Amino acid sequence: MTLPLSTQSVPLGKSGISVFPIAWGMWRLARADGDDDIGAIVARIEAALEAGITLFDTADIYGCDAALGFGGAERLLGKALAGRPDLRQRMVIATKGGIVPGVPYDSSPDYLHKALDASLERLGLPSVELYQIHRRDFLAHPRDVAETLAAMVESGKVKAIGVSNYSPAEFAALQAFLPFPIVSTQPEFSAMHYAPLYDGTLDQAMAHDAAVLAWSPLGGGRLVSAWRDPVAKLLVAQGERYGTDTAAAALSWLMAHPSRPIPIVGTQTPERILSSRDALKVQWTASEWYKVLETARGERLP
């Protein structure tokens, strides 16, 4: 049995929006030295669009460790779109808020409203398709967070709402107070970080028809750089079978799960962004897929 991979657009949960089954992320968009080239950023966006990618993932915290600081990635994306407004109509833009350096989390109504407005100002946009709470604020009641998110949607500034790094219980608590579905959940998920297979994240997403946006799908680069790692060796071999590379095999492995995770590719090299679509060439049998999981676990499955 060969596990099917979707080569067509997939639903972004119940948002009514369809996206390519791979996304591009901007965690590393801003340069540490501040020597940011808007032309180079436009080239990355164009490479993603050429690959078929439509979902572009950013956050207000992205750039915090670079010269531009907090909001840096959004600011750069905004400048790129200001120079090339024609690109916007081909993009589904997702951003996130709720992480505050030094706090570290704030999902209070006052803060989230200000955070969204600040994100939109940096992006130079009146609205975004998806807004996600980046991490759970344990001091915020989910009822208050839900009321804030509902107001964002009612204002027209946001089309749909998602969560990032939420446990299934945290997802359920927030959903209980919302008048509409949470359309996405964004966990760390790769062949090196397979906890979502066991902690209920993927099962809950399937039960709610929520999209799974997988961050760090290459294990922070370890799956393509640690060539001696036994998991990486399996991915190298699988990629070679289909005439592509380890990264494509790693992306396809998680995409084969029935929750249809959408990996967020983090590379900032146009050629590698473009080659991410090769993941759609790689197929897995059930035994091959489980062999990767068993190797990652370091033990046979019962």
C-alpha positions as a Markdown table, in Angstrom:
| # | Residue | x | y | z |
|---|---|---|---|---|
| 1 | Met | 0.0 | 0.0 | 0.0 |
| 2 | Thr | 1.3 | 3.4 | -1.0 |
| 3 | Leu | 0.3 | 6.3 | 1.2 |
| 4 | Pro | -1.4 | 9.1 | -0.9 |
| 5 | Leu | 0.0 | 12.6 | -1.0 |
| 6 | Ser | -2.2 | 15.5 | -2.1 |
| 7 | Thr | -0.8 | 17.5 | -5.0 |
| 8 | Gln | -3.8 | 19.8 | -5.1 |
| 9 | Ser | -4.7 | 22.7 | -2.8 |
| 10 | Val | -5.9 | 21.6 | 0.6 |
| 11 | Pro | -8.4 | 23.3 | 2.9 |
| 12 | Leu | -7.2 | 25.7 | 5.6 |
| 13 | Gly | -9.5 | 24.1 | 8.1 |
| 14 | Lys | -13.1 | 25.5 | 7.8 |
| 15 | Ser | -11.9 | 28.9 | 6.7 |
| 16 | Gly | -13.2 | 28.5 | 3.2 |
| 17 | Ile | -9.6 | 29.2 | 2.0 |
| 18 | Ser | -7.6 | 26.6 | 0.1 |
| 19 | Val | -3.8 | 26.6 | 0.1 |
| 20 | Phe | -0.9 | 24.6 | -1.5 |
| 21 | Pro | 0.1 | 21.6 | 0.7 |
| 22 | Ile | 3.5 | 23.3 | 1.6 |
| 23 | Ala | 3.9 | 26.7 | 3.2 |
| 24 | Trp | 6.9 | 29.1 | 3.5 |
| 25 | Gly | 7.9 | 30.6 | 6.8 |
| 26 | Met | 9.7 | 33.8 | 7.8 |
| 27 | Trp | 11.3 | 33.0 | 11.1 |
| 28 | Arg | 14.7 | 33.7 | 9.7 |
| 29 | Leu | 13.7 | 36.4 | 7.2 |
| 30 | Ala | 15.5 | 39.3 | 9.0 |
| 31 | Arg | 19.3 | 39.2 | 8.8 |
| 32 | Ala | 21.2 | 39.2 | 12.1 |
| 33 | Asp | 23.5 | 42.0 | 10.8 |
| 34 | Gly | 20.6 | 44.2 | 9.6 |
| 35 | Asp | 21.9 | 44.1 | 5.9 |
| 36 | Asp | 18.4 | 43.2 | 4.7 |
| 37 | Asp | 17.8 | 43.3 | 0.9 |
| 38 | Ile | 14.2 | 43.9 | -0.1 |
| 39 | Gly | 14.9 | 42.7 | -3.6 |
| 40 | Ala | 16.2 | 39.4 | -2.2 |
| 41 | Ile | 13.1 | 39.0 | -0.1 |
| 42 | Val | 10.9 | 39.6 | -3.2 |
| 43 | Ala | 13.0 | 36.9 | -5.0 |
| 44 | Arg | 12.2 | 34.5 | -2.2 |
| 45 | Ile | 8.5 | 35.3 | -2.4 |
| 46 | Glu | 8.6 | 34.8 | -6.2 |
| 47 | Ala | 10.3 | 31.4 | -5.7 |
| 48 | Ala | 7.7 | 30.3 | -3.3 |
| 49 | Leu | 4.9 | 31.3 | -5.7 |
| 50 | Glu | 6.6 | 29.6 | -8.6 |
| 51 | Ala | 6.8 | 26.4 | -6.4 |
| 52 | Gly | 3.0 | 26.7 | -6.0 |
| 53 | Ile | 3.2 | 27.9 | -2.4 |
| 54 | Thr | 0.3 | 30.2 | -1.4 |
| 55 | Leu | 0.5 | 30.2 | 2.5 |
| 56 | Phe | 3.1 | 32.6 | 3.9 |
| 57 | Asp | 3.7 | 32.3 | 7.7 |
| 58 | Thr | 5.1 | 35.1 | 9.8 |
| 59 | Ala | 4.8 | 36.4 | 13.4 |
| 60 | Asp | 5.5 | 39.7 | 15.2 |
| 61 | Ile | 8.2 | 38.0 | 17.3 |
| 62 | Tyr | 10.1 | 37.0 | 14.1 |
| 63 | Gly | 13.2 | 39.2 | 13.8 |
| 64 | Cys | 13.5 | 39.7 | 17.6 |
| 65 | Asp | 17.0 | 38.1 | 17.5 |
| 66 | Ala | 18.1 | 40.1 | 14.5 |
| 67 | Ala | 19.1 | 43.7 | 14.1 |
| 68 | Leu | 15.6 | 44.9 | 13.2 |
| 69 | Gly | 14.2 | 43.5 | 16.5 |
| 70 | Phe | 10.6 | 42.7 | 17.3 |
| 71 | Gly | 8.3 | 43.0 | 14.3 |
| 72 | Gly | 11.3 | 42.8 | 11.9 |
| 73 | Ala | 10.0 | 40.0 | 9.6 |
| 74 | Glu | 6.6 | 41.7 | 9.3 |
| 75 | Arg | 8.2 | 45.0 | 8.5 |
| 76 | Leu | 10.4 | 43.5 | 5.8 |
| 77 | Leu | 7.4 | 41.6 | 4.3 |
| 78 | Gly | 5.5 | 44.9 | 4.3 |
| 79 | Lys | 8.2 | 46.7 | 2.4 |
| 80 | Ala | 8.4 | 43.9 | -0.1 |
| 81 | Leu | 4.7 | 44.1 | -0.7 |
| 82 | Ala | 4.7 | 47.8 | -0.9 |
| 83 | Gly | 7.2 | 47.6 | -3.8 |
| 84 | Arg | 5.4 | 44.7 | -5.4 |
| 85 | Pro | 1.7 | 45.0 | -4.5 |
| 86 | Asp | 0.8 | 42.6 | -7.3 |
| 87 | Leu | 2.2 | 39.7 | -5.2 |
| 88 | Arg | -0.4 | 40.1 | -2.5 |
| 89 | Gln | -3.4 | 38.7 | -4.4 |
| 90 | Arg | -1.5 | 35.4 | -4.8 |
| 91 | Met | -0.7 | 35.1 | -1.1 |
| 92 | Val | -2.5 | 33.8 | 2.0 |
| 93 | Ile | -0.8 | 35.6 | 4.8 |
| 94 | Ala | -0.7 | 34.3 | 8.4 |
| 95 | Thr | 0.8 | 36.1 | 11.3 |
| 96 | Lys | 0.9 | 35.5 | 15.1 |
| 97 | Gly | 1.0 | 37.4 | 18.3 |
| 98 | Gly | 1.0 | 36.8 | 22.1 |
| 99 | Ile | 4.8 | 36.4 | 22.8 |
| 100 | Val | 6.2 | 39.4 | 24.6 |
| 101 | Pro | 10.0 | 39.4 | 25.3 |
| 102 | Gly | 10.6 | 39.5 | 29.0 |
| 103 | Val | 7.0 | 38.6 | 30.1 |
| 104 | Pro | 6.9 | 36.2 | 28.1 |
| 105 | Tyr | 3.2 | 35.7 | 27.1 |
| 106 | Asp | 0.3 | 38.1 | 27.0 |
| 107 | Ser | -3.1 | 37.2 | 25.5 |
| 108 | Ser | -5.0 | 39.9 | 27.4 |
| 109 | Pro | -7.7 | 41.7 | 25.2 |
| 110 | Asp | -5.9 | 45.0 | 25.3 |
| 111 | Tyr | -2.6 | 43.6 | 24.3 |
| 112 | Leu | -3.9 | 41.3 | 21.5 |
| 113 | His | -5.9 | 44.1 | 19.9 |
| 114 | Lys | -2.8 | 46.4 | 19.9 |
| 115 | Ala | -0.6 | 43.5 | 18.7 |
| 116 | Leu | -2.9 | 42.9 | 15.7 |
| 117 | Asp | -3.0 | 46.5 | 14.8 |
| 118 | Ala | 0.7 | 46.8 | 15.1 |
| 119 | Ser | 1.2 | 43.7 | 12.8 |
| 120 | Leu | -1.1 | 45.1 | 10.2 |
| 121 | Glu | 0.7 | 48.5 | 10.3 |
| 122 | Arg | 4.1 | 46.8 | 9.8 |
| 123 | Leu | 2.7 | 44.6 | 7.0 |
| 124 | Gly | 0.9 | 47.7 | 5.4 |
| 125 | Leu | -2.3 | 45.7 | 5.1 |
| 126 | Pro | -5.9 | 46.2 | 6.2 |
| 127 | Ser | -6.3 | 42.5 | 7.0 |
| 128 | Val | -4.8 | 39.1 | 7.0 |
| 129 | Glu | -6.3 | 35.7 | 6.3 |
| 130 | Leu | -5.1 | 34.0 | 9.4 |
| 131 | Tyr | -4.2 | 35.2 | 12.9 |
| 132 | Gln | -2.9 | 32.8 | 15.5 |
| 133 | Ile | -2.1 | 33.0 | 19.2 |
| 134 | His | 1.6 | 32.1 | 19.2 |
| 135 | Arg | 1.7 | 30.5 | 22.6 |
| 136 | Arg | -0.7 | 30.0 | 25.4 |
| 137 | Asp | -0.9 | 32.7 | 28.1 |
| 138 | Phe | -1.6 | 30.7 | 31.3 |
| 139 | Leu | -2.9 | 33.9 | 33.0 |
| 140 | Ala | -5.5 | 34.6 | 30.3 |
| 141 | His | -9.0 | 32.9 | 30.6 |
| 142 | Pro | -9.8 | 31.3 | 27.3 |
| 143 | Arg | -13.2 | 33.0 | 27.4 |
| 144 | Asp | -11.5 | 36.4 | 27.3 |
| 145 | Val | -9.2 | 35.3 | 24.5 |
| 146 | Ala | -12.1 | 33.9 | 22.5 |
| 147 | Glu | -14.0 | 37.2 | 22.9 |
| 148 | Thr | -11.0 | 39.1 | 21.6 |
| 149 | Leu | -10.5 | 36.8 | 18.7 |
| 150 | Ala | -14.2 | 37.0 | 17.8 |
| 151 | Ala | -13.9 | 40.8 | 17.8 |
| 152 | Met | -11.0 | 40.6 | 15.4 |
| 153 | Val | -12.9 | 38.6 | 12.9 |
| 154 | Glu | -16.0 | 40.8 | 13.3 |
| 155 | Ser | -13.8 | 43.9 | 12.6 |
| 156 | Gly | -12.8 | 42.4 | 9.2 |
| 157 | Lys | -9.1 | 42.6 | 10.2 |
| 158 | Val | -8.8 | 38.8 | 10.3 |
| 159 | Lys | -10.6 | 36.2 | 8.3 |
| 160 | Ala | -9.9 | 33.2 | 10.4 |
| 161 | Ile | -8.3 | 32.2 | 13.7 |
| 162 | Gly | -5.7 | 29.6 | 14.7 |
| 163 | Val | -3.4 | 28.5 | 17.5 |
| 164 | Ser | 0.3 | 27.7 | 17.7 |
| 165 | Asn | 2.0 | 25.5 | 20.2 |
| 166 | Tyr | -1.3 | 24.7 | 21.9 |
| 167 | Ser | -2.0 | 21.4 | 23.6 |
| 168 | Pro | -5.2 | 19.6 | 22.7 |
| 169 | Ala | -6.7 | 20.6 | 26.0 |
| 170 | Glu | -5.8 | 24.2 | 25.4 |
| 171 | Phe | -7.3 | 24.1 | 21.9 |
| 172 | Ala | -10.5 | 22.6 | 23.3 |
| 173 | Ala | -10.8 | 25.2 | 26.1 |
| 174 | Leu | -10.5 | 28.0 | 23.6 |
| 175 | Gln | -12.8 | 26.4 | 21.1 |
| 176 | Ala | -15.5 | 26.0 | 23.8 |
| 177 | Phe | -15.9 | 29.8 | 24.0 |
| 178 | Leu | -15.6 | 30.7 | 20.3 |
| 179 | Pro | -18.6 | 31.2 | 18.0 |
| 180 | Phe | -16.7 | 29.8 | 15.0 |
| 181 | Pro | -14.1 | 27.0 | 14.4 |
| 182 | Ile | -10.4 | 27.3 | 15.1 |
| 183 | Val | -9.1 | 26.6 | 11.6 |
| 184 | Ser | -5.5 | 25.7 | 12.3 |
| 185 | Thr | -3.1 | 24.4 | 14.9 |
| 186 | Gln | 0.7 | 24.9 | 14.5 |
| 187 | Pro | 2.8 | 22.3 | 16.4 |
| 188 | Glu | 6.4 | 21.4 | 16.0 |
| 189 | Phe | 6.3 | 18.1 | 13.9 |
| 190 | Ser | 9.0 | 16.2 | 12.1 |
| 191 | Ala | 10.6 | 12.7 | 12.0 |
| 192 | Met | 12.8 | 14.0 | 14.8 |
| 193 | His | 9.9 | 15.5 | 16.8 |
| 194 | Tyr | 7.0 | 13.2 | 16.5 |
| 195 | Ala | 5.1 | 14.0 | 19.7 |
| 196 | Pro | 2.0 | 15.2 | 17.8 |
| 197 | Leu | 1.4 | 11.6 | 16.7 |
| 198 | Tyr | 1.0 | 10.6 | 20.4 |
| 199 | Asp | -0.2 | 13.7 | 22.3 |
| 200 | Gly | -3.6 | 14.0 | 20.5 |
| 201 | Thr | -2.7 | 17.1 | 18.4 |
| 202 | Leu | -3.2 | 15.4 | 15.1 |
| 203 | Asp | -6.2 | 13.4 | 16.2 |
| 204 | Gln | -7.9 | 16.5 | 17.4 |
| 205 | Ala | -7.2 | 18.3 | 14.2 |
| 206 | Met | -8.8 | 15.5 | 12.2 |
| 207 | Ala | -11.8 | 15.5 | 14.5 |
| 208 | His | -12.3 | 19.3 | 14.1 |
| 209 | Asp | -11.2 | 19.5 | 10.4 |
| 210 | Ala | -8.5 | 21.9 | 11.5 |
| 211 | Ala | -5.3 | 22.4 | 9.3 |
| 212 | Val | -2.0 | 21.2 | 10.8 |
| 213 | Leu | 0.7 | 23.7 | 10.1 |
| 214 | Ala | 4.0 | 21.9 | 11.0 |
| 215 | Trp | 6.9 | 24.1 | 12.0 |
| 216 | Ser | 10.5 | 22.9 | 11.9 |
| 217 | Pro | 9.6 | 20.0 | 9.6 |
| 218 | Leu | 13.3 | 19.3 | 9.0 |
| 219 | Gly | 14.1 | 19.1 | 12.7 |
| 220 | Gly | 15.8 | 22.4 | 12.8 |
| 221 | Gly | 17.9 | 21.3 | 9.9 |
| 222 | Arg | 19.2 | 18.2 | 11.7 |
| 223 | Leu | 17.5 | 15.8 | 9.3 |
| 224 | Val | 19.4 | 17.2 | 6.3 |
| 225 | Ser | 22.8 | 17.9 | 8.1 |
| 226 | Ala | 23.3 | 15.0 | 10.5 |
| 227 | Trp | 24.0 | 12.5 | 7.7 |
| 228 | Arg | 25.1 | 9.9 | 10.2 |
| 229 | Asp | 21.8 | 9.9 | 12.0 |
| 230 | Pro | 19.9 | 6.7 | 11.4 |
| 231 | Val | 16.7 | 8.6 | 10.6 |
| 232 | Ala | 18.4 | 10.9 | 8.2 |
| 233 | Lys | 19.9 | 7.8 | 6.4 |
| 234 | Leu | 16.5 | 6.4 | 5.8 |
| 235 | Leu | 15.3 | 9.8 | 4.4 |
| 236 | Val | 18.4 | 10.0 | 2.2 |
| 237 | Ala | 17.6 | 6.6 | 0.7 |
| 238 | Gln | 13.9 | 7.4 | 0.2 |
| 239 | Gly | 14.7 | 10.7 | -1.5 |
| 240 | Glu | 17.2 | 8.9 | -3.8 |
| 241 | Arg | 14.5 | 6.4 | -4.8 |
| 242 | Tyr | 12.5 | 9.2 | -6.3 |
| 243 | Gly | 15.3 | 11.3 | -7.7 |
| 244 | Thr | 15.2 | 14.0 | -5.1 |
| 245 | Asp | 16.9 | 15.0 | -1.8 |
| 246 | Thr | 16.6 | 14.4 | 1.9 |
| 247 | Ala | 14.6 | 17.5 | 2.6 |
| 248 | Ala | 11.9 | 16.5 | 0.1 |
| 249 | Ala | 11.7 | 13.0 | 1.7 |
| 250 | Ala | 11.5 | 14.5 | 5.2 |
| 251 | Leu | 8.6 | 16.8 | 4.2 |
| 252 | Ser | 6.8 | 14.0 | 2.4 |
| 253 | Trp | 7.1 | 11.8 | 5.5 |
| 254 | Leu | 5.0 | 14.1 | 7.6 |
| 255 | Met | 2.7 | 15.0 | 4.8 |
| 256 | Ala | 1.7 | 11.3 | 4.4 |
| 257 | His | -0.2 | 11.4 | 7.7 |
| 258 | Pro | -4.0 | 11.5 | 7.2 |
| 259 | Ser | -4.3 | 14.8 | 9.0 |
| 260 | Arg | -2.5 | 16.2 | 6.0 |
| 261 | Pro | 0.0 | 18.4 | 7.8 |
| 262 | Ile | 1.2 | 21.4 | 5.8 |
| 263 | Pro | 5.0 | 21.7 | 6.5 |
| 264 | Ile | 6.3 | 25.3 | 6.9 |
| 265 | Val | 9.6 | 25.4 | 5.0 |
| 266 | Gly | 12.0 | 27.8 | 6.6 |
| 267 | Thr | 14.8 | 28.0 | 4.1 |
| 268 | Gln | 15.7 | 31.5 | 2.9 |
| 269 | Thr | 17.4 | 30.4 | -0.3 |
| 270 | Pro | 15.2 | 30.8 | -3.4 |
| 271 | Glu | 16.5 | 27.6 | -5.1 |
| 272 | Arg | 15.7 | 25.5 | -2.0 |
| 273 | Ile | 12.3 | 27.2 | -1.6 |
| 274 | Leu | 11.6 | 26.2 | -5.2 |
| 275 | Ser | 12.8 | 22.6 | -4.7 |
| 276 | Ser | 10.5 | 22.1 | -1.7 |
| 277 | Arg | 7.8 | 21.1 | -4.1 |
| 278 | Asp | 9.8 | 17.9 | -4.9 |
| 279 | Ala | 8.3 | 16.6 | -1.7 |
| 280 | Leu | 5.2 | 15.8 | -3.8 |
| 281 | Lys | 7.3 | 13.3 | -5.9 |
| 282 | Val | 8.1 | 11.1 | -2.9 |
| 283 | Gln | 5.8 | 8.2 | -1.9 |
| 284 | Trp | 5.8 | 5.9 | 1.1 |
| 285 | Thr | 4.5 | 2.5 | 1.8 |
| 286 | Ala | 3.2 | 1.9 | 5.2 |
| 287 | Ser | 6.1 | -0.2 | 6.2 |
| 288 | Glu | 8.6 | 2.4 | 5.0 |
| 289 | Trp | 6.8 | 5.1 | 6.9 |
| 290 | Tyr | 6.7 | 3.1 | 10.1 |
| 291 | Lys | 10.3 | 2.2 | 9.7 |
| 292 | Val | 11.2 | 5.9 | 10.0 |
| 293 | Leu | 9.1 | 6.2 | 13.2 |
| 294 | Glu | 10.5 | 3.1 | 14.8 |
| 295 | Thr | 14.0 | 4.4 | 14.0 |
| 296 | Ala | 13.2 | 7.8 | 15.5 |
| 297 | Arg | 11.8 | 6.1 | 18.6 |
| 298 | Gly | 14.8 | 3.8 | 18.9 |
| 299 | Glu | 12.6 | 0.8 | 19.4 |
| 300 | Arg | 10.1 | -1.4 | 17.6 |
| 301 | Leu | 6.5 | -0.5 | 17.8 |
| 302 | Pro | 4.5 | -2.9 | 19.9 |
